[in-house]
């Protein structure tokens, strides 16, 4: 009998499925509503379901081979140390959205959040990160402010 070799993709998939299922379970503690009048638990239930589905897809498409070590071109830190730039940029983007969303409104919060997170990718220039952030901001305003009527001011300097 051949032993199954698990790689990091399976552990990531298990994390996605577990976290997604927990989010869905927690969402049912709130009013779900329907598509015309969404309750507080609707969006977490949908996103948790999607996270679970993505986890299942990752598990199904994972290969059972050992990952190859990164080449010197791909790895920018000391050998054996993870590159934390991306993780810190994503965390900074979340913090920026929370702070600016509370005191500045949807437009500055979205732009700053996406710009900071995109800056974590070494292939993005400042210009491409700014263009990407502007595009996501316009899309977000159209979908969330005008489409879904999210109760968040576009700009509110406090």
C-alpha positions as CSV (number, residue, x, y, z in Angstrom):
1,X,0.0,0.0,0.0
2,X,1.4,3.4,-1.0
3,X,1.6,6.1,1.7
4,X,-0.1,9.4,1.1
5,X,2.3,12.3,1.1
6,X,0.7,15.5,2.3
7,X,2.1,18.8,1.4
8,X,1.4,22.3,2.6
9,X,-1.6,22.7,0.2
10,X,-3.5,20.1,2.2
11,X,-2.9,21.9,5.4
12,X,-3.9,25.2,3.8
13,X,-7.1,23.5,2.4
14,X,-7.9,22.1,5.8
15,X,-7.5,25.6,7.4
16,X,-9.8,27.1,4.7
17,X,-12.5,24.5,5.1
18,X,-12.4,24.6,8.9
19,X,-12.4,28.4,9.1
20,X,-15.1,28.7,6.4
21,X,-17.3,26.2,8.2
22,X,-16.8,28.1,11.5
23,X,-17.8,31.3,9.9
24,X,-20.9,29.8,8.4
25,X,-21.9,28.3,11.7
26,X,-21.4,31.7,13.4
27,X,-23.4,33.5,10.7
28,X,-26.5,31.4,11.5
29,X,-26.5,33.0,14.9
30,X,-27.6,36.2,13.1
31,X,-30.5,37.1,10.9
32,X,-29.7,35.9,7.4
33,X,-32.5,37.8,5.6
34,X,-32.8,37.3,1.8
35,X,-31.3,38.8,-1.3
36,X,-33.6,41.8,-1.3
37,X,-33.1,42.6,2.4
38,X,-29.8,41.0,3.7
39,X,-29.5,40.5,7.4
40,X,-26.3,40.7,9.4
41,X,-25.4,37.1,8.9
42,X,-26.0,37.0,5.1
43,X,-22.6,38.2,3.9
44,X,-20.6,36.1,6.5
45,X,-22.6,33.0,5.5
46,X,-21.9,33.6,1.8
47,X,-18.2,34.3,2.3
48,X,-17.8,31.4,4.7
49,X,-19.4,29.1,2.2
50,X,-17.1,30.4,-0.6
51,X,-14.1,29.9,1.7
52,X,-15.1,26.3,2.4
53,X,-15.6,25.7,-1.4
54,X,-12.2,27.2,-2.2
55,X,-10.6,24.9,0.5
56,X,-12.2,21.9,-1.0
57,X,-11.0,22.9,-4.5
58,X,-7.5,23.4,-3.2
59,X,-7.5,20.0,-1.6
60,X,-8.8,18.3,-4.8
61,X,-6.2,20.0,-7.1
62,X,-3.2,19.6,-4.8
63,X,-0.4,17.4,-5.9
64,X,1.0,14.8,-3.7
65,X,4.6,15.7,-4.4
66,X,7.1,17.5,-2.2
67,X,7.5,21.2,-3.0
68,X,10.7,22.2,-4.6
69,X,12.8,24.7,-2.6
70,X,12.7,28.2,-3.8
71,X,15.4,29.4,-6.1
72,X,17.7,32.2,-5.0
73,X,15.8,34.5,-7.5
74,X,12.4,33.8,-5.7
75,X,13.7,34.0,-2.2
76,X,14.6,37.5,-0.9
77,X,15.4,36.9,2.7
78,X,18.0,34.9,4.6
79,X,18.0,31.2,3.7
80,X,15.3,29.4,5.7
81,X,13.4,32.6,6.6
82,X,10.1,33.4,5.1
83,X,9.6,36.6,3.1
84,X,7.3,38.6,5.4
85,X,6.9,41.6,3.1
86,X,3.6,40.3,1.7
87,X,2.1,39.3,5.0
88,X,3.0,42.6,6.6
89,X,1.6,44.5,3.7
90,X,-1.7,42.7,3.9
91,X,-1.9,43.2,7.6
92,X,-1.1,46.9,7.1
93,X,-3.9,47.1,4.5
94,X,-6.4,45.7,6.9
95,X,-5.3,48.1,9.6
96,X,-5.5,51.0,7.2
97,X,-9.0,50.1,6.1
98,X,-10.2,49.9,9.7
99,X,-8.7,53.2,10.7
100,X,-9.5,55.1,7.5
101,X,-13.0,53.5,7.2
102,X,-13.9,54.8,10.6
103,X,-12.5,58.3,10.2
104,X,-12.1,58.9,6.4
105,X,-14.9,57.1,4.6
106,X,-15.1,54.3,1.9
107,X,-12.9,55.9,-0.8
108,X,-9.8,56.7,1.2
109,X,-10.1,53.5,3.2
110,X,-10.4,51.3,0.1
111,X,-7.7,53.0,-1.8
112,X,-5.2,53.0,1.0
113,X,-6.0,49.4,1.9
114,X,-5.5,48.0,-1.6
115,X,-2.5,50.2,-2.3
116,X,-0.7,49.0,0.9
117,X,-1.6,45.4,0.3
118,X,-0.5,45.6,-3.4
119,X,2.8,47.1,-2.4
120,X,3.6,43.8,-0.7
121,X,4.0,42.2,-4.1
122,X,7.6,42.8,-5.3
123,X,6.4,42.8,-9.0
124,X,4.1,45.8,-8.4
125,X,5.6,49.3,-8.9
126,X,4.2,52.2,-7.0
127,X,2.4,53.3,-10.2
128,X,0.8,49.9,-10.8
129,X,-0.2,49.6,-7.2
130,X,-1.9,53.0,-7.4
131,X,-3.7,52.2,-10.6
132,X,-4.9,48.8,-9.2
133,X,-6.0,50.6,-6.0
134,X,-7.9,53.2,-8.0
135,X,-9.7,50.5,-10.0
136,X,-10.7,48.5,-7.0
137,X,-11.9,51.7,-5.3
138,X,-14.1,52.6,-8.2
139,X,-15.5,49.0,-8.5
140,X,-16.0,48.9,-4.7
141,X,-17.9,52.2,-4.6
142,X,-20.2,51.1,-7.5
143,X,-20.9,47.7,-6.0
144,X,-21.1,48.4,-2.3
145,X,-22.2,52.1,-2.1
146,X,-24.5,52.4,-5.0
147,X,-25.4,48.7,-5.6
148,X,-25.8,47.2,-2.1
149,X,-26.4,50.6,-0.4
150,X,-23.8,50.0,2.3
151,X,-24.2,52.6,5.0
152,X,-20.7,54.0,4.9
153,X,-19.9,57.6,3.8
154,X,-17.8,57.9,0.7
155,X,-15.7,60.6,2.3
156,X,-16.0,61.8,5.9
157,X,-13.0,63.5,7.4
158,X,-13.2,63.5,11.2
